[in-house]
Amino acid sequence: MAATGSEAQGAKAFYVSTPIYYVNDAPHLGHAYTTVAGDVLTRWHRQRGEKVWYLTGTDEHGQKIMRTAEGNGVSPQEWCDKLVEESWKPLWEHLEIANDDFIRTTEPRHTQRVQEFVQDLHDKGEIYKGGYEGPYCVGCEEYKAPGELLDGGGDPSDGTLVQLCPIHKKPVEWLKEENYFFKLSAYGPKLLEFYEANPDFIQPASARNEVLQFVKQGLQDLSISRSTFDWGIPIPWDPKHVIYVWVDALLNYVTAVGYGADQAKFESTWPADVHLVGKDILRFHAVIWPAMLMANDLPLPGKVFANGWLMVGGEKMSKSNLTGISPQQLTGHFGVDAYRWYFLRAIAFGQDGSFSWEDFTARYTSELANDFGNLASRVAAMVNKYFGGTLPEAADAGEAERALADALAKAVTDADRRIGEQLDFAGGIAEVFDFVKLVNGYLTEQAPWKVAKDESPQAQARLATILYTAAEALRAVAVLLNPVMPATSQKLWDSLGAEAALGALADQRVQEAGTWGRLPAGATVTKGEILFPRLEEPKS
């Protein structure tokens, strides 16, 4: 999806990235959670009229991918191709993800630039040869410090001690190999200085505090190559080694926007404004990544925002913990827009949050079907019943109407700040739905169905004002919810006759959504389909 609206051609893009996801399996709710959040954030900035670049993709190298492919009897490349084309890209299309690019780490545009980046570090003396021995988690693709490991039983005296990765709860492997190292330890003071000068670089505050404590304890040099397998990008000066998968993966954020290949694109896009990451990969993005950029004299991103984990049954949602749920299981029952809305509405972004069918069902019924969907149906039905489907002109706006207009202006300002600046999706969406409740309350108080019984000119003028006010409020709601629920918002926009009167919904600006009176009298209002149908009982 291309950015739209009045944009300065030379302006830097608002650049947001998701992590690139391992293709060792099909995506689950955790992957979709971060990707939908990035999509809503970038759609919101597009709705502001800004130039936007939204990147997602897949991480396709490393030992974990190689072993998964071997277990399925195919080559790593065949495995990656199959998963990307049959699982990952189709899901993003299904969820209406409007990404501008999809990067794969096996693409030449990435692999060649990674080699150049690492070669530059080597030429600058930032990389040296050494050896390493220690516990390694294949799932994390990371050497672990002994203090991080969990006791999995056994006796160290007879060699039967089992130590587990704290994230995957699986035994680590003891590896000893010759490696190349990046002088990460030298960047501790520089990183701390940068964090102090840029206090919003790591969000939320809990994530920032974790990283500060980690760096203050002192950093060790980073092993950036592996020599015990070959599924990776070869080290350019020593092809017996492949580049450590995390160094390879982190560089996607620059290779995808023209680093080393398209300088004009790179300068108009980089640095990224927001890297969205899961909190379990925060250190890679908030420590290793900025240090790598510093070492090669590149600008650092504006913000690394670590979202929390989705929990079900008290455990992080993942395939390895057997709590993975397919997003399609939920979209098939609730619909795609409700899915996009629910996780950002129900969980404070940056904190862990629990998911349950019961909570989703309750919120769908209460907020989407009853509050929002029913409001849209009632207003359209009354305009059709009392005014033949032509939006009447407001004749006698009074205190109640002015209060609603003021509430809308505040909701727009607050939602824009929360979603667009603070990534407080739950708070921003709540602002919009609180306004929806005010509109419902307004209709209840004004009781247009009672006013309609009085055929006097004064009563009919009052009826026109009430219904215009409610329709105009819905016009603004359609704009504000378009980044969150694009299909539903378009249906509402069409129902209000706003497309013909005001133009495409994508061209409406968030900043102007609170300007009262934009929907013109005379617009053709149609009843349309129910926005949020009654839920069927899930099939067992």
C-alpha positions in Angstrom: 0.0 0.0 0.0 1.5 3.3 -1.0 1.4 6.4 1.1 -1.3 8.9 0.1 -2.2 12.5 0.6 -0.3 15.8 0.5 3.3 14.9 1.3 6.5 16.8 0.8 8.4 14.8 -1.8 11.7 15.3 -0.1 10.4 14.6 3.4 11.9 11.7 5.4 9.5 8.7 5.7 8.1 7.7 9.0 9.8 4.3 9.1 8.5 1.5 11.3 9.8 -2.1 11.3 8.7 -5.3 12.9 11.2 -8.0 13.8 11.9 -10.3 10.9 10.4 -13.6 12.0 12.1 -17.0 12.0 10.5 -19.3 9.3 11.0 -22.5 11.3 7.2 -22.7 11.6 3.9 -21.0 10.6 3.1 -17.7 12.4 1.0 -17.6 15.5 -0.8 -14.9 17.5 2.4 -13.5 19.0 3.9 -12.7 15.5 0.6 -11.2 14.3 0.3 -9.1 17.5 3.4 -7.1 16.7 2.7 -6.9 13.0 -0.8 -5.6 13.5 0.5 -3.0 16.0 3.0 -1.8 13.4 0.3 -1.7 10.7 -2.1 0.4 12.9 0.8 2.8 13.8 1.8 3.3 10.2 -1.8 3.5 8.9 -2.3 6.2 11.6 0.6 8.2 10.3 -0.6 7.8 6.7 -4.0 9.1 7.9 -2.1 12.2 9.1 -0.9 12.7 5.5 2.7 11.6 6.2 5.1 9.7 4.1 5.4 6.3 5.6 7.6 3.2 5.2 6.5 -0.1 6.9 8.8 -3.1 6.8 8.4 -6.6 7.9 10.0 -9.9 6.7 11.5 -13.2 7.5 14.8 -14.4 9.1 15.9 -17.4 7.1 19.4 -18.3 8.2 20.9 -20.1 11.2 21.1 -23.5 12.7 17.5 -23.6 13.8 16.2 -23.2 10.3 18.7 -25.7 9.0 17.7 -28.4 11.5 14.0 -27.8 10.8 14.5 -28.1 7.1 16.5 -31.3 7.6 13.7 -32.7 9.8 11.2 -32.1 7.0 13.5 -33.7 4.3 14.1 -30.5 2.3 16.9 -28.0 1.8 16.8 -24.9 4.0 16.0 -22.7 1.0 13.1 -24.9 -0.1 11.8 -24.8 3.5 12.0 -21.0 3.7 10.4 -20.6 0.3 7.5 -22.8 1.2 6.8 -21.2 4.6 7.1 -17.6 3.3 4.8 -18.1 0.3 2.3 -20.5 1.9 2.1 -19.2 5.5 3.7 -15.8 6.2 2.8 -13.6 3.3 -0.8 -15.0 3.0 -1.4 -14.3 6.7 -0.3 -10.7 6.4 -2.6 -10.3 3.4 -5.5 -11.9 5.3 -5.0 -9.5 8.2 -4.9 -6.4 5.9 -1.3 -5.6 6.8 -0.3 -2.7 4.5 3.5 -3.2 4.6 5.6 -1.3 2.0 8.2 -4.0 1.8 8.9 -7.6 2.8 12.5 -8.5 3.3 13.9 -12.0 3.2 17.4 -12.5 4.5 18.2 -15.0 1.7 17.7 -12.3 -1.0 20.8 -11.0 -2.7 19.9 -7.4 -1.9 20.4 -8.3 1.7 23.2 -10.9 1.7 25.5 -8.7 -0.4 25.1 -5.7 1.8 25.5 -7.7 5.0 28.9 -8.9 3.7 29.9 -5.3 2.9 28.8 -4.1 6.3 30.8 -6.7 8.1 33.8 -6.2 5.8 33.8 -2.5 6.7 33.8 -3.4 10.4 36.7 -5.8 9.9 38.6 -3.1 7.9 38.1 -0.7 10.7 39.6 -3.1 13.2 36.3 -3.7 15.0 36.5 -7.5 14.4 39.1 -10.0 15.5 39.6 -13.7 15.5 39.3 -15.8 18.7 37.6 -18.9 20.2 34.6 -19.5 22.3 33.2 -22.2 24.5 29.9 -22.2 26.3 26.2 -23.1 26.5 24.3 -22.4 23.3 20.5 -22.3 22.7 19.7 -23.2 19.1 16.2 -21.8 19.6 17.5 -18.4 20.5 20.6 -18.7 18.3 22.5 -17.3 21.2 25.3 -18.2 23.6 23.9 -18.1 27.2 25.6 -16.9 30.3 25.7 -19.7 33.0 23.7 -17.6 35.4 20.8 -17.4 33.0 20.2 -21.1 32.7 17.6 -23.2 34.5 18.2 -26.5 36.3 16.8 -29.3 34.2 18.0 -32.1 36.6 20.9 -34.5 36.7 24.2 -34.5 38.5 27.2 -32.3 37.4 29.7 -34.8 39.0 28.8 -37.6 36.5 28.1 -35.4 33.5 24.4 -35.9 33.5 23.5 -32.3 34.5 20.9 -30.8 32.2 20.6 -27.0 31.8 17.7 -25.3 30.1 17.2 -22.1 28.1 15.1 -19.8 30.3 13.0 -18.9 27.3 12.5 -22.2 25.4 12.8 -24.5 28.4 14.9 -26.8 26.3 18.4 -28.2 27.0 21.2 -26.0 25.8 24.2 -27.4 23.9 27.8 -27.0 24.8 29.7 -25.6 21.9 33.4 -24.9 21.3 34.5 -23.3 18.1 36.7 -20.8 16.4 34.9 -17.5 15.9 35.3 -13.9 14.8 34.4 -11.3 17.5 33.0 -7.8 17.4 34.4 -5.5 20.0 31.1 -4.9 21.7 32.7 -4.4 25.1 34.2 -1.1 23.9 30.7 0.3 23.3 29.3 0.1 26.9 30.2 3.7 27.9 29.0 5.0 24.5 25.7 3.3 24.8 25.1 4.5 28.3 25.9 8.1 27.1 23.5 7.7 24.2 20.7 6.3 26.5 21.1 9.2 28.8 21.0 11.7 26.0 18.0 10.0 24.4 15.7 8.8 27.3 12.9 7.7 25.0 15.1 5.5 22.9 14.1 2.3 24.7 10.4 2.0 25.6 8.5 1.2 27.8 10.3 2.4 31.0 10.6 -1.2 32.3 12.5 -2.2 29.2 14.8 0.8 29.4 15.6 -0.1 33.0 16.4 -3.7 32.1 18.8 -2.6 29.4 20.5 0.0 31.5 21.2 -2.6 34.2 22.5 -5.1 31.7 24.9 -2.6 30.1 26.1 -1.2 33.4 27.3 -4.6 34.4 29.8 -4.6 31.5 29.5 -6.0 28.0 31.4 -8.9 26.5 32.7 -9.0 23.0 30.2 -10.6 20.6 30.9 -13.7 18.6 29.7 -12.8 15.1 30.5 -16.0 13.2 29.8 -19.7 13.3 32.0 -22.4 11.7 30.1 -25.6 12.7 27.5 -25.3 10.0 27.2 -23.5 6.6 23.5 -22.2 6.4 24.3 -18.5 6.5 26.0 -15.7 4.8 29.8 -16.4 4.4 32.3 -14.2 6.0 33.8 -12.4 3.0 37.4 -12.7 4.1 37.1 -16.2 5.5 34.2 -18.2 3.8 34.7 -21.2 6.2 32.7 -19.1 8.6 29.1 -17.8 8.3 27.9 -14.6 9.8 26.1 -15.0 13.1 22.4 -15.0 12.4 21.6 -12.1 14.7 24.1 -9.8 13.0 22.7 -10.9 9.6 19.1 -10.4 10.8 19.6 -6.9 12.4 21.0 -5.6 9.3 17.7 -6.1 7.4 16.6 -2.7 8.8 19.1 -0.9 6.6 19.5 -3.3 3.7 15.8 -3.1 3.0 15.9 0.7 2.6 18.9 0.9 0.2 22.0 0.8 2.4 25.0 0.4 0.1 22.7 0.2 -3.0 20.3 3.2 -3.2 21.7 6.2 -1.3 18.8 8.5 -2.1 16.3 6.0 -0.7 18.5 5.3 2.3 18.8 9.0 3.2 15.0 9.5 2.8 14.1 6.6 5.0 16.9 5.8 7.6 17.1 6.1 10.5 14.0 4.1 11.5 11.6 6.0 13.7 10.4 2.9 15.6 11.7 -0.7 15.8 8.9 -2.9 17.2 10.3 -5.9 19.0 9.3 -8.6 21.4 10.8 -8.1 24.8 12.7 -11.4 24.6 14.9 -9.9 21.8 15.2 -6.5 23.3 18.9 -6.7 24.1 19.8 -7.5 20.5 18.0 -4.4 19.3 18.9 -2.0 22.2 22.5 -3.0 22.7 24.0 -5.0 19.9 22.3 -3.1 17.0 23.1 0.4 18.1 26.7 -0.6 18.8 27.0 -2.0 15.3 25.6 1.2 13.9 28.0 3.3 16.0 30.9 1.2 14.8 30.1 1.9 11.1 29.2 5.6 11.7 25.5 5.2 10.9 22.6 7.1 12.6 20.8 5.3 15.3 17.0 4.6 15.2 14.7 6.9 17.0 13.0 4.3 19.3 13.1 0.6 20.2 9.7 -0.4 21.6 9.4 -3.8 23.3 5.9 -5.2 23.4 5.0 -7.7 26.0 4.1 -11.3 25.6 0.7 -12.7 24.9 -0.2 -15.2 27.6 -2.6 -18.1 27.6 -2.9 -20.4 30.5 -0.2 -18.4 32.3 2.5 -19.1 29.6 3.9 -17.1 26.7 2.1 -18.0 23.5 4.5 -20.0 21.3 4.7 -23.2 19.3 7.3 -24.6 21.6 5.0 -24.3 24.6 2.1 -25.8 22.7 0.0 -22.7 23.4 0.2 -21.4 19.9 -3.2 -20.4 18.4 -3.6 -19.8 14.7 -4.8 -16.2 13.9 -7.2 -17.7 11.4 -9.0 -19.6 14.2 -10.0 -16.2 15.6 -10.6 -14.3 12.4 -12.9 -17.1 11.2 -15.0 -16.6 14.3 -14.8 -12.9 15.1 -13.7 -11.4 11.7 -10.5 -9.7 10.7 -11.3 -6.2 11.9 -12.4 -7.4 15.3 -9.2 -9.4 15.5 -7.1 -6.3 14.7 -9.1 -4.3 17.3 -9.2 -6.7 20.1 -5.5 -7.3 20.9 -4.6 -3.6 20.8 -7.8 -2.6 22.7 -7.6 -5.3 25.4 -3.8 -5.3 26.2 -1.7 -2.3 27.1 1.1 -2.3 24.5 4.4 -2.9 26.2 2.9 -5.1 28.9 2.2 -8.8 29.1 -1.5 -9.6 28.4 -3.7 -12.6 28.7 -6.0 -13.8 25.9 -9.2 -15.8 26.3 -12.1 -16.6 24.0 -14.4 -15.5 26.8 -12.9 -12.0 27.1 -12.8 -11.5 23.3 -16.5 -12.6 23.1 -17.5 -10.3 25.8 -15.7 -7.2 24.4 -16.9 -8.0 20.9 -20.5 -8.1 22.0 -20.4 -5.1 24.3 -18.2 -2.6 22.5 -18.3 -3.6 18.8 -21.7 -5.1 18.3 -23.8 -3.2 20.9 -22.0 0.2 21.3 -20.5 0.8 17.9 -22.3 -1.4 15.4 -25.8 -0.8 16.9 -25.2 2.9 16.9 -24.3 2.9 13.1 -27.4 0.8 12.3 -29.8 2.9 14.4 -28.6 6.2 12.9 -28.8 4.9 9.3 -32.2 3.4 9.9 -33.6 6.6 11.4 -32.3 8.8 8.6 -33.9 6.5 6.1 -37.2 6.2 8.0 -37.6 9.9 8.8 -35.8 11.7 5.9 -35.9 9.2 3.1 -32.1 8.4 3.3 -31.1 12.1 2.8 -29.0 13.5 5.6 -30.9 16.5 7.0 -29.4 19.8 7.9 -28.9 20.7 11.6 -31.2 23.5 12.4 -31.0 24.3 16.1 -27.7 23.0 17.5 -27.8 23.7 21.2 -25.8 22.8 24.4 -26.0 19.0 23.9 -24.7 19.3 20.4 -21.9 21.7 21.4 -20.9 19.3 24.2 -20.6 16.4 21.7 -18.6 18.5 19.3 -16.2 19.5 22.1 -15.9 15.9 23.2 -15.0 14.9 19.7 -12.3 17.5 19.4 -10.8 16.2 22.7 -11.1 12.6 21.6 -9.2 13.3 18.3 -6.4 15.2 20.1 -6.0 12.6 22.8 -6.2 9.6 20.4 -3.7 11.2 18.0 -1.2 11.7 20.9 -1.7 8.3 22.4 -1.6 6.2 19.2 0.6 8.3 16.9 3.2 9.4 19.5 3.1 7.2 22.6 2.1 3.9 20.9 -0.6 3.6 23.6 -3.0 1.8 21.3 -5.3 0.7 24.1 -5.6 4.2 25.4 -6.1 5.8 22.0 -8.8 3.3 21.0 -10.5 3.8 24.4 -10.7 7.5 23.6 -12.7 6.7 20.4 -15.0 4.2 22.1 -15.6 6.5 25.0 -16.8 9.0 22.4 -19.0 6.4 20.8 -20.6 5.8 24.2 -21.2 9.6 24.5 -23.0 9.5 21.1 -25.2 6.6 22.3 -26.0 8.5 25.5 -26.8 11.6 23.4 -29.3 9.6 21.3 -30.9 8.1 24.4 -31.3 11.5 26.0 -32.6 13.2 22.9 -34.9 10.3 21.9 -35.3 11.1 18.2 -37.9 8.3 17.9 -40.1 10.2 20.3 -39.4 13.6 18.7 -40.4 12.1 15.3 -44.0 11.6 16.6 -44.4 15.4 16.7 -45.0 16.6 13.2 -44.6 20.3 14.0 -41.9 22.2 12.1 -40.1 22.9 15.4 -40.0 19.2 16.3 -39.0 18.1 12.8 -36.1 20.7 12.8 -35.1 19.2 16.2 -35.2 15.7 14.8 -33.0 16.8 11.8 -30.4 18.3 14.2 -30.3 15.1 16.4 -29.8 12.8 13.4 -27.3 15.1 11.7 -25.3 15.3 14.9 -25.2 11.5 15.3 -24.2 11.0 11.6 -21.5 13.6 11.8 -20.1 12.0 14.9 -20.0 8.7 13.1 -18.2 10.4 10.2 -15.3 11.2 12.6 -15.4 7.7 14.2 -14.9 6.2 10.7 -11.8 8.3 10.2 -10.3 7.6 13.6 -10.9 3.8 13.4 -9.8 3.4 9.8 -6.2 2.5 10.8 -7.5 -0.1 13.3 -10.5 -1.5 11.4 -10.2 -0.5 7.7 -12.9 -2.7 6.2 -15.5 -1.8 8.9 -14.6 1.9 8.6 -15.0 1.8 4.9 -18.5 0.2 5.2 -19.5 3.0 7.7 -18.0 5.6 5.4 -20.1 4.3 2.5 -23.2 4.0 4.6 -22.9 7.7 5.5 -22.6 8.7 1.9 -19.2 10.3 2.8 -17.3 8.9 -0.2 -19.3 11.0 -2.6 -19.5 14.0 -0.4 -15.9 14.1 1.0 -13.8 11.8 -1.0 -11.8 8.6 -0.2 -11.6 7.6 3.5 -7.8 7.2 3.2 -7.5 10.9 2.2 -9.3 12.1 5.4 -6.8 13.6 7.9 -6.8 12.6 11.6 -6.0 16.2 12.5 -9.2 17.4 10.8 -11.5 14.6 12.0 -12.5 16.7 15.0 -13.6 19.7 12.9 -17.4 19.7 13.3 -19.7 19.9 10.4 -17.6 18.3 7.6 -20.3 15.8 6.5 -22.6 17.9 4.3 -26.4 17.9 4.6 -27.9 16.1 1.6 -25.5 13.1 1.7 -27.2 9.9 0.9 -27.3 7.6 3.9 -27.9 3.9 3.3 -28.6 1.2 5.9 -25.8 -1.1 4.6 -24.8 -4.4 6.2 -24.5 -5.0 10.0 -21.0 -4.1 11.0 -20.6 -6.7 13.7 -23.0 -9.6 13.3 -24.1 -11.8 16.2 -21.5 -14.4 17.0 -22.2 -18.0 16.2 -21.3 -20.7 18.7 -17.7 -21.8 17.9 -17.5 -25.3 16.4 -16.1 -27.9 18.7 
